[in-house]
Amino acid sequence: TAMFAAIHSLIGTAGAAVILTYTCSFLRPCGAAALICEAEVLNRTRRLAMAQARLFAEGDDEPKATVGATYALRRDVGIDSAGEGAQEQGAGQ
């Protein structure tokens, strides 16, 4: 969910993204602490976006899990060079 939100922060609400690949590596036990997830978009092209997330236990700097994913950006949704999502073709006409 954090990676999906990071992708949509670039393509806007009119854009659509579908997961192509998803890899999760569990590194160590989390314990009973609250969990914090940090996500970032590593690379974005016109049709693909690659994102990474890291899961931490509150108060611990060592990641408990890492996740990487590649998303396909829908072709029928315009994405300009600044990453802003455009309205779907024909919508609202």
Backbone as numpy.savetxt, mean C-alpha at the origin, in Angstrom:
# Nx Ny Nz CAx CAy CAz Cx Cy Cz
-3.82 -3.48 5.10 -4.63 -2.30 5.10 -3.77 -1.05 5.10
-2.67 -1.05 5.82 -1.79 0.13 5.86 -1.15 0.36 4.50
-0.75 -0.70 3.81 -0.16 -0.54 2.48 -1.21 -0.05 1.50
-2.42 -0.57 1.58 -3.50 -0.15 0.71 -3.78 1.34 0.90
-3.77 1.81 2.14 -3.98 3.23 2.42 -2.83 4.06 1.86
-1.60 3.55 1.96 -0.45 4.27 1.40 -0.56 4.39 -0.11
-0.99 3.32 -0.78 -1.18 3.35 -2.24 -2.24 4.37 -2.59
-3.37 4.35 -1.89 -4.46 5.27 -2.20 -4.12 6.72 -1.87
-3.15 6.95 -1.01 -2.72 8.32 -0.76 -2.05 8.91 -1.99
-1.54 8.04 -2.88 -0.91 8.49 -4.12 -1.88 8.55 -5.30
-2.80 7.59 -5.38 -3.66 7.53 -6.57 -5.01 8.19 -6.37
-5.34 8.58 -5.15 -6.60 9.25 -4.89 -7.75 8.26 -4.72
-8.90 8.79 -4.37 -10.05 7.94 -4.09 -10.70 7.37 -5.34
-10.45 7.98 -6.52 -11.05 7.47 -7.75 -10.25 6.29 -8.31
-9.03 6.10 -7.85 -8.20 5.02 -8.34 -8.57 3.68 -7.72
-8.14 2.61 -8.38 -8.38 1.27 -7.86 -7.07 0.48 -7.93
-6.78 -0.30 -6.90 -5.57 -1.10 -6.86 -5.93 -2.52 -6.48
-5.31 -3.48 -7.18 -5.54 -4.90 -6.94 -4.20 -5.55 -6.61
-4.16 -6.38 -5.57 -2.91 -7.03 -5.17 -2.52 -8.09 -6.20
-1.26 -7.99 -6.69 -0.70 -9.00 -7.59 0.16 -10.00 -6.82
1.03 -9.48 -5.94 1.88 -10.35 -5.12 1.81 -9.86 -3.68
1.98 -10.79 -2.74 1.92 -10.47 -1.31 2.85 -11.44 -0.59
3.85 -10.91 0.11 4.79 -11.75 0.83 4.89 -11.26 2.27
4.68 -12.15 3.22 4.73 -11.81 4.64 5.79 -12.67 5.32
6.68 -12.03 6.06 7.71 -12.75 6.82 7.52 -12.43 8.30
7.23 -13.46 9.09 7.12 -13.32 10.54 8.52 -13.50 11.11
9.02 -12.50 11.83 10.41 -12.51 12.28 10.59 -12.93 13.73
9.67 -12.50 14.60 9.79 -12.83 16.02 8.43 -12.65 16.69
8.22 -13.24 17.86 6.93 -13.11 18.55 6.64 -11.66 18.96
5.37 -11.31 18.97 4.96 -9.94 19.31 4.74 -9.74 20.80
4.37 -10.78 21.52 4.06 -10.63 22.93 2.70 -9.98 23.11
2.48 -9.37 24.26 1.18 -8.79 24.59 1.12 -7.28 24.35
2.17 -6.69 23.80 2.22 -5.24 23.58 1.31 -4.83 22.43
0.92 -3.56 22.43 0.15 -3.01 21.31 1.04 -3.04 20.06
0.41 -3.21 18.89 1.16 -3.31 17.65 1.05 -2.02 16.84
2.14 -1.68 16.17 2.20 -0.49 15.33 2.67 -0.93 13.95
1.96 -0.48 12.91 2.32 -0.83 11.54 2.74 0.43 10.80
3.89 0.38 10.15 4.37 1.47 9.31 4.40 0.98 7.87
3.81 1.74 6.96 3.78 1.34 5.55 4.29 2.47 4.68
4.90 2.10 3.57 5.38 3.08 2.61 5.30 2.52 1.20
5.14 3.41 0.24 5.17 3.03 -1.16 6.62 3.16 -1.61
7.20 2.06 -2.08 8.60 2.06 -2.49 8.78 2.58 -3.91
7.84 2.25 -4.79 7.94 2.64 -6.19 6.55 2.64 -6.80
6.30 3.59 -7.69 5.02 3.62 -8.38 5.26 4.00 -9.83
4.67 3.22 -10.72 4.67 3.54 -12.13 3.23 3.81 -12.53
2.99 3.96 -13.81 1.63 4.23 -14.28 0.69 3.07 -13.96
1.18 1.84 -14.02 0.30 0.67 -13.85 0.59 -0.18 -12.63
1.73 0.03 -11.95 2.09 -0.79 -10.80 2.53 0.09 -9.63
2.34 -0.43 -8.43 2.87 0.22 -7.23 3.40 -0.87 -6.30
4.58 -0.65 -5.75 5.19 -1.59 -4.82 5.21 -0.94 -3.44
4.77 -1.69 -2.44 4.68 -1.15 -1.07 5.30 -2.13 -0.08
5.68 -1.59 1.06 6.27 -2.40 2.13 5.68 -1.94 3.45
5.46 -2.89 4.36 4.98 -2.57 5.70 5.83 -3.32 6.73
5.97 -2.70 7.89 6.70 -3.31 9.00 5.83 -3.24 10.24
5.78 -4.33 10.97 4.97 -4.42 12.19 5.89 -4.43 13.40
5.61 -3.51 14.32 6.42 -3.38 15.54 5.54 -3.56 16.76
6.14 -4.02 17.85 5.47 -4.01 19.15 5.79 -2.66 19.78
4.81 -2.06 20.44 5.00 -0.75 21.05 6.20 -0.77 21.99
7.11 0.21 21.82 8.29 0.30 22.66 9.46 -0.54 22.21
9.35 -1.22 21.06 10.42 -2.08 20.55 10.79 -1.62 19.14
12.09 -1.43 18.89 12.55 -0.96 17.59 12.77 -2.09 16.58
12.73 -3.33 17.03 12.93 -4.47 16.14 11.60 -4.86 15.48
11.55 -4.96 14.14 10.29 -5.37 13.50 9.92 -6.81 13.84
8.64 -7.02 14.04 8.12 -8.36 14.35 7.71 -9.10 13.06
7.36 -8.32 12.03 7.00 -8.91 10.74 7.23 -7.86 9.65
7.50 -8.32 8.45 7.59 -7.43 7.29 6.69 -7.98 6.20
6.13 -7.08 5.42 5.23 -7.45 4.34 5.60 -6.63 3.11
5.62 -7.28 1.97 5.83 -6.60 0.70 4.72 -6.97 -0.26
4.27 -6.03 -1.06 3.20 -6.31 -2.01 3.37 -5.47 -3.27
2.89 -6.03 -4.37 2.82 -5.31 -5.64 1.35 -5.18 -6.00
0.94 -3.98 -6.35 -0.45 -3.69 -6.70 -0.53 -3.30 -8.17
-1.56 -3.78 -8.86 -1.87 -3.33 -10.21 -2.86 -2.19 -10.08
-2.58 -1.09 -10.77 -3.48 0.05 -10.77 -4.40 -0.10 -11.97
-5.70 0.04 -11.75 -6.68 -0.19 -12.83 -6.43 0.72 -14.00
-6.51 0.15 -15.19 -6.25 0.90 -16.42 -7.35 1.88 -16.75
-8.59 1.60 -16.39 -9.69 2.49 -16.77 -9.82 3.69 -15.85
-8.87 3.82 -14.92 -8.85 4.98 -14.03 -7.61 5.78 -14.37
-7.78 7.05 -14.75 -6.65 7.88 -15.14 -5.78 8.23 -13.95
-4.48 8.06 -14.08 -3.52 8.44 -13.06 -2.56 9.42 -13.72
-2.53 10.66 -13.24 -1.62 11.62 -13.85 -0.23 11.49 -13.24
0.72 12.23 -13.78 2.11 12.10 -13.36 2.34 12.51 -11.90
1.45 13.31 -11.34 1.59 13.72 -9.95 0.99 12.69 -9.00
0.34 11.65 -9.56 -0.22 10.61 -8.72 -1.64 10.87 -8.29
-2.27 11.91 -8.82 -3.64 12.22 -8.43 -4.60 11.37 -9.26
-5.55 10.73 -8.62 -6.54 9.92 -9.32 -7.51 10.82 -10.08
-7.86 10.42 -11.27 -8.83 11.16 -12.07 -10.15 10.39 -12.06
-11.22 11.04 -12.44 -12.52 10.39 -12.50 -12.50 9.29 -13.55
-13.25 8.22 -13.31 -13.37 7.15 -14.30 -13.95 7.73 -15.58
-13.50 7.19 -16.71 -13.96 7.68 -18.00 -15.47 7.51 -18.10
-16.15 8.58 -18.48 -17.59 8.53 -18.66 -18.38 8.76 -17.39
-17.74 8.80 -16.22 -18.46 8.98 -14.97 -18.97 10.40 -14.85
-20.20 10.55 -14.46 -20.78 11.85 -14.21 -21.19 12.61 -15.46
-21.20 11.94 -16.62 -21.58 12.62 -17.86 -22.95 12.21 -18.28
